[in-house]
Amino acid sequence: MRNSIDHNGRRPGRRLVLGAAIASVAWPSMGHAQGAGQVLEAQKPVSDLYDALRAIMQLGSGGASFQQRFERLAPVIDRVFDLESILHTSVGLRWSSLDQTARQSLFSVFRTFTIASYTANFDKNNGEKFEVLPQIRSSGDDVIVQSRLIPSGGDAVRIDYVMRGGAMGRQVVDVLLNGSISRVAVQRSDFRSLLASGSATPLIDSLRRKVTDLSGGTMRS
């Protein structure tokens, strides 16, 4: 696993895996969700994600290219994450002012960026372990699946997933570092300045550059 590059060009440390970053926005405490069936339904997408990350890490250790690992991971990201909802929330109120062409272009590059971020962060097997915890929490109709990433050395990192039901079943709509710090909130803060002009072009161009950086210059979106 290697460090990724955030929207402002900084390289976060290992504790900021999966694109999460520390900010002053946190989720409130929530009650426990009930029912074994609900728990298993909510946990399965996260387990599928972790199985896919293990697979691409093994591929990376065996010499597979970035593109090969990207293509292996892409259908899992599409299934596990509700990328349209994540992007809409990250853009915020400015979403309604974007025309359909801008929305489509932004979604395409955001999807590529998201997959590239995971592909770059989990490039080879360095002994990390993923653990989906048995408890889930509820927040209205959403549930939060708790998990840990355990590095080969050092402290475990708590990474939780906010799951929302839809046409494709439960999908991830946010990732929480240390159980409370919202990736979407951080992303929204990062996007704000790039969307200040009212045009999506600066954000699209920024995400394209990040894809190039993450892929070591082998991909352009």
C-alpha positions as CSV (number, residue, x, y, z in Angstrom):
1,M,0.0,0.0,0.0
2,R,1.3,3.4,-0.9
3,N,0.2,7.0,-0.1
4,S,-2.1,8.7,-2.5
5,I,-2.3,12.4,-3.5
6,D,-5.2,14.6,-2.3
7,H,-6.9,17.3,-4.3
8,N,-4.5,19.9,-3.1
9,G,-1.4,17.9,-4.1
10,R,-0.5,16.8,-0.6
11,R,0.5,13.3,0.2
12,P,-1.4,12.0,3.3
13,G,0.2,9.5,5.7
14,R,-0.7,5.8,5.9
15,R,-3.4,6.5,8.5
16,L,-5.3,8.4,5.9
17,V,-5.9,5.4,3.7
18,L,-8.9,5.1,1.4
19,G,-8.9,8.8,0.7
20,A,-10.2,9.8,4.2
21,A,-8.8,12.8,5.8
22,I,-9.1,14.5,9.2
23,A,-11.5,17.5,9.4
24,S,-13.8,19.1,11.9
25,V,-16.9,17.4,10.5
26,A,-18.0,14.2,12.4
27,W,-21.0,12.0,12.5
28,P,-23.0,11.9,15.7
29,S,-23.4,8.9,17.9
30,M,-26.0,6.5,16.7
31,G,-28.0,3.6,17.9
32,H,-27.3,0.0,17.1
33,A,-29.0,-1.6,14.1
34,Q,-30.9,-4.8,14.8
35,G,-31.3,-8.1,13.0
36,A,-28.7,-10.7,11.8
37,G,-30.1,-10.4,8.2
38,Q,-29.7,-6.7,8.1
39,V,-26.1,-7.0,9.5
40,L,-25.1,-9.5,6.8
41,E,-26.8,-7.5,4.0
42,A,-25.0,-4.3,5.1
43,Q,-21.6,-6.0,5.6
44,K,-21.4,-7.9,2.3
45,P,-20.5,-5.0,0.1
46,V,-17.6,-4.0,2.5
47,S,-16.4,-7.7,2.5
48,D,-16.6,-7.7,-1.3
49,L,-14.5,-4.5,-1.4
50,Y,-11.9,-6.0,0.9
51,D,-11.8,-9.2,-1.1
52,A,-11.2,-7.1,-4.2
53,L,-8.4,-5.1,-2.5
54,R,-6.7,-8.2,-1.4
55,A,-6.9,-9.5,-5.0
56,I,-5.3,-6.4,-6.6
57,M,-2.6,-6.3,-3.9
58,Q,-1.7,-9.9,-4.8
59,L,-1.7,-8.9,-8.5
60,G,0.5,-6.0,-7.8
61,S,3.0,-8.2,-5.9
62,G,3.0,-10.4,-8.9
63,G,3.9,-7.6,-11.3
64,A,0.5,-6.7,-12.7
65,S,0.3,-3.2,-14.3
66,F,-1.7,-0.3,-12.9
67,Q,-4.2,-0.7,-15.7
68,Q,-4.7,-4.4,-15.1
69,R,-5.4,-3.8,-11.4
70,F,-7.6,-0.8,-12.2
71,E,-9.7,-3.0,-14.5
72,R,-10.0,-5.8,-12.0
73,L,-11.2,-3.4,-9.3
74,A,-13.5,-1.2,-11.3
75,P,-16.6,-3.4,-11.4
76,V,-16.4,-3.9,-7.6
77,I,-16.2,-0.1,-6.9
78,D,-19.2,0.4,-9.3
79,R,-21.2,-2.2,-7.3
80,V,-20.1,-1.3,-3.8
81,F,-20.2,2.5,-4.0
82,D,-23.1,4.8,-5.0
83,L,-20.7,7.1,-6.8
84,E,-23.5,9.4,-8.2
85,S,-24.8,10.1,-4.7
86,I,-21.2,10.7,-3.3
87,L,-20.4,13.1,-6.1
88,H,-23.7,14.9,-5.8
89,T,-23.2,15.4,-2.1
90,S,-19.6,16.4,-2.5
91,V,-20.4,19.1,-5.1
92,G,-23.3,20.3,-3.0
93,L,-25.7,23.1,-4.1
94,R,-23.7,23.9,-7.2
95,W,-24.7,20.5,-8.7
96,S,-28.1,22.0,-9.7
97,S,-26.4,24.8,-11.7
98,L,-24.3,22.4,-13.8
99,D,-25.7,21.4,-17.2
100,Q,-26.1,17.7,-18.1
101,T,-22.8,17.6,-20.2
102,A,-20.8,19.0,-17.3
103,R,-22.4,16.5,-14.8
104,Q,-21.6,13.6,-17.1
105,S,-18.0,14.7,-17.6
106,L,-17.5,15.3,-13.9
107,F,-19.0,11.9,-13.0
108,S,-16.8,10.1,-15.5
109,V,-13.6,11.6,-14.2
110,F,-14.7,11.3,-10.6
111,R,-15.4,7.6,-11.1
112,T,-12.0,7.1,-12.7
113,F,-10.3,9.1,-9.9
114,T,-12.0,7.0,-7.2
115,I,-11.0,3.7,-8.7
116,A,-7.4,5.0,-9.3
117,S,-7.1,6.1,-5.7
118,Y,-7.9,2.6,-4.4
119,T,-5.7,1.0,-7.1
120,A,-2.7,3.2,-6.1
121,N,-3.2,2.9,-2.3
122,F,-3.3,-0.9,-2.4
123,D,-0.7,-1.5,-5.0
124,K,0.9,-4.6,-3.4
125,N,0.7,-7.0,-0.5
126,N,2.7,-5.6,2.5
127,G,0.9,-7.8,5.1
128,E,-2.1,-5.5,5.8
129,K,-5.2,-7.2,7.0
130,F,-8.8,-6.1,6.7
131,E,-11.4,-6.9,9.4
132,V,-15.1,-6.3,9.2
133,L,-16.4,-5.9,12.8
134,P,-19.6,-7.6,13.9
135,Q,-21.4,-4.5,15.1
136,I,-23.3,-2.1,12.8
137,R,-24.8,1.3,13.8
138,S,-28.0,2.8,12.4
139,S,-28.6,6.4,11.2
140,G,-32.2,6.7,10.1
141,D,-32.5,4.5,7.0
142,D,-28.7,4.2,6.7
143,V,-26.5,1.8,8.5
144,I,-22.8,2.1,9.3
145,V,-20.6,-1.0,8.9
146,Q,-17.5,-0.9,11.1
147,S,-14.1,-2.2,10.1
148,R,-10.4,-2.0,10.7
149,L,-7.3,-1.9,8.5
150,I,-4.5,-3.6,10.4
151,P,-1.0,-2.8,9.0
152,S,1.8,-5.2,9.3
153,G,3.3,-2.8,11.9
154,G,1.7,-0.1,13.9
155,D,-1.8,0.6,15.1
156,A,-5.0,-0.5,13.4
157,V,-7.0,2.2,11.6
158,R,-10.8,2.3,12.1
159,I,-12.6,2.7,8.8
160,D,-16.4,2.7,8.7
161,Y,-18.8,2.7,5.8
162,V,-22.2,4.5,5.6
163,M,-24.5,2.2,3.7
164,R,-27.8,3.3,2.0
165,G,-30.4,1.2,0.3
166,G,-31.4,1.7,-3.3
167,A,-32.1,-0.1,-6.6
168,M,-28.8,-2.0,-6.3
169,G,-29.2,-2.9,-2.7
170,R,-27.1,-1.2,0.0
171,Q,-24.2,0.8,-1.3
172,V,-21.5,3.0,0.3
173,V,-22.4,6.7,0.4
174,D,-19.6,7.8,2.8
175,V,-16.4,6.6,4.4
176,L,-15.6,7.5,8.0
177,L,-12.1,7.6,9.4
178,N,-11.8,6.7,13.1
179,G,-15.5,5.9,13.0
180,S,-16.7,9.5,12.7
181,I,-14.7,11.7,10.3
182,S,-16.5,12.0,7.0
183,R,-14.6,11.6,3.7
184,V,-17.5,13.2,1.8
185,A,-17.3,16.3,4.0
186,V,-13.6,16.6,3.5
187,Q,-14.1,16.1,-0.3
188,R,-16.8,18.7,-0.4
189,S,-14.4,21.2,1.3
190,D,-11.7,20.4,-1.3
191,F,-14.2,20.8,-4.2
192,R,-15.6,24.1,-3.0
193,S,-12.7,26.3,-4.2
194,L,-12.5,24.5,-7.6
195,L,-16.2,25.1,-8.2
196,A,-16.2,28.7,-7.0
197,S,-16.4,30.1,-10.6
198,G,-19.6,28.2,-11.2
199,S,-17.9,26.0,-13.8
200,A,-17.0,22.3,-13.4
201,T,-14.0,22.6,-15.6
202,P,-11.4,23.4,-12.9
203,L,-12.5,20.4,-10.8
204,I,-12.6,18.1,-13.9
205,D,-9.1,19.2,-14.8
206,S,-7.8,18.7,-11.2
207,L,-9.2,15.2,-11.0
208,R,-7.7,14.4,-14.4
209,R,-4.3,15.4,-13.1
210,K,-4.7,13.3,-10.0
211,V,-5.5,10.3,-12.1
212,T,-2.4,10.8,-14.1
213,D,-0.3,11.2,-10.9
214,L,-1.9,8.2,-9.2
215,S,-1.3,6.0,-12.2
216,G,2.3,7.1,-12.6
217,G,1.4,8.7,-15.9
218,T,0.0,5.5,-17.4
219,M,-3.7,6.7,-17.4
220,R,-5.4,9.8,-18.6
221,S,-9.2,10.3,-18.1
